[in-house]
Structures are given as structure tokens and as C-alpha cells.
Amino acid sequence: MGGDKPLGLAIGGLVSVAFALLPALAVAVFYLVANVSALIIGTDFDSDPNEPAVLLIGLLGTVTFLVLAIAGSVALIGRRLSLKNRDD
């Protein structure tokens, strides 16, 4: 019917939805990272919070992981759906 146009629109829609959900996913995953960090560091009943560098690296790692996961899933979906461009 339209060649690769519906496939491109579907993948574009998937990417748009994934990036729209990125802030919500980042908050949920970062909450998990912060809690695991707090469990590992533990508490010694002082007023100092966790190291800010640890939390910033956790946030950076969370966002990087989610963006790479989106890119990887789109690449795999595109490779799977476009059979004529494969060398296999």
C-alpha cells in the first residue's frame, strides 16, 4: 500500500511515546536507585544526607540507561520489521 511509510510512522510513534514517558520512567527508576544507595550506605544517625555525587551519578546513569534502552529497542524493532534490508 504505502511501502515503508506505515512502518516509519509506527516506529516514529513508538519513539514519541517512549520519549514522552521518559520523565515518568526516570523518576521511578531513580527512586529505586536512591533507595538502594541509601540501603548500601546505611544510616549512622547523623544529619548529613547521602553523598550528592552518588545521587547525581545515579541520576545520570538512570537517564542514560533509559535513552539507550529506547534507542536499542527501536533499532531491534526496525531491524525485525524491515526484512528486505537484512543481509541474513
C-alpha positions as CSV (number, residue, x, y, z in Angstrom):
1,M,0.0,0.0,0.0
2,G,2.4,2.7,1.2
3,G,5.7,0.9,1.2
4,D,7.8,1.7,4.2
5,K,5.8,4.8,5.1
6,P,3.5,3.0,7.6
7,L,6.5,1.3,9.2
8,G,8.3,4.6,9.6
9,L,5.2,6.2,11.1
10,A,4.8,3.3,13.5
11,I,8.4,3.5,14.7
12,G,8.2,7.3,14.9
13,G,5.1,7.0,17.0
14,L,6.8,4.4,19.3
15,V,9.8,6.7,19.8
16,S,7.5,9.7,20.5
17,V,5.5,7.7,23.1
18,A,8.8,6.4,24.7
19,F,10.3,9.8,25.0
20,A,7.0,11.2,26.4
21,L,7.1,8.5,29.1
22,L,10.8,9.1,29.8
23,P,10.3,11.6,32.7
24,A,7.9,9.2,34.5
25,L,10.2,6.2,34.0
26,A,13.3,8.3,35.1
27,V,11.6,9.2,38.3
28,A,10.6,5.7,39.1
29,V,14.0,4.2,38.3
30,F,15.9,7.0,40.1
31,Y,13.7,6.4,43.2
32,L,14.8,2.8,43.1
33,V,18.5,3.8,42.7
34,A,18.3,6.3,45.5
35,N,16.7,3.7,47.8
36,V,19.3,1.1,47.0
37,S,22.0,3.7,47.6
38,A,20.6,4.5,51.0
39,L,20.4,0.9,51.9
40,I,24.0,0.3,50.9
41,I,25.4,3.4,52.6
42,G,23.2,2.7,55.6
43,T,22.5,5.2,58.4
44,D,24.7,6.4,61.2
45,F,22.0,8.8,62.6
46,D,23.7,12.0,61.6
47,S,22.3,14.9,59.7
48,D,24.4,14.5,56.6
49,P,22.4,13.2,53.6
50,N,23.8,10.7,51.1
51,E,26.7,11.9,49.0
52,P,25.3,14.3,46.3
53,A,27.8,12.9,43.8
54,V,26.4,9.4,44.3
55,L,22.9,10.6,43.6
56,L,23.9,12.7,40.6
57,I,25.8,9.8,39.1
58,G,22.7,7.6,39.8
59,L,20.5,10.1,38.0
60,L,22.9,10.4,35.1
61,G,23.1,6.6,34.8
62,T,19.3,6.3,35.0
63,V,18.6,8.7,32.2
64,T,21.5,7.3,30.1
65,F,20.2,3.8,30.5
66,L,16.6,4.7,29.6
67,V,17.6,6.6,26.5
68,L,19.9,3.8,25.3
69,A,17.2,1.2,26.0
70,I,14.7,3.2,23.9
71,A,17.3,3.5,21.1
72,G,18.1,-0.2,21.3
73,S,14.5,-1.3,21.3
74,V,13.7,1.0,18.3
75,A,16.7,-0.4,16.4
76,L,15.7,-4.0,17.1
77,I,12.1,-3.3,16.1
78,G,13.2,-1.6,12.9
79,R,15.5,-4.4,12.1
80,R,12.9,-7.1,12.8
81,L,10.2,-5.4,10.7
82,S,12.2,-4.4,7.6
83,L,13.2,-7.9,6.3
84,K,14.3,-6.7,2.8
85,N,17.2,-4.7,4.2
86,R,18.8,-7.5,6.1
87,D,21.8,-9.4,5.0
88,D,20.9,-12.6,6.8
